[in-house]
Amino acid sequence: MENGVTDRLWDKDVQEFIAACRHEKLSDITLGYAAARGGELLLTASALYRSKNGRTVPVGFRWAESRTGALAELYVGKAKAPAGQELEGLFRLALRAGLWWERRHVAFALLAVMGVHAKADGVRGRLQLEHLKALYGHESAMTSPLPPGRGDGGRSPQRQALIAQAEELTLQTLNDLAYLYGARSEYGTS
């Protein structure tokens, strides 16, 4: 990590992301990208929920394709539901996943995953800008973030490569933070 990116660790938003990763029932938090129709990369969040009897169940926030575009959804194991559910809807999702006795804990774990996703999405833009500054070598990437393309409206291969590299570095930084500050599974992935 570059110094500018390392300095971001002390920002309030980054600290809130780190705090969101410290949920006691979640382990192995992983962030990723899902591509939307327009080529936009949407952030996803997944984790393992650790039940009282030691069973691990995948939980997360992802994007699914629909006729109108990308649709946010939550999942517990193979059960899924649209995101934005009230607490009662999260209980029903836990029931569909077969976690009747732990439905309250599962619902709060899903809220924690949504919190991790929201905090990561809030931090992502600024981290990406810091990576672009480091890659491009300018102190002020705000005024001229990337080299101008030659009559291509910003679609030059060099420009796209720098953006892709900054997006990957940003994702790596977020995953590193989630790994360092979140719980790691003691049970392995089953």
Disulfide bonds with the S-S distance in Angstrom:
none
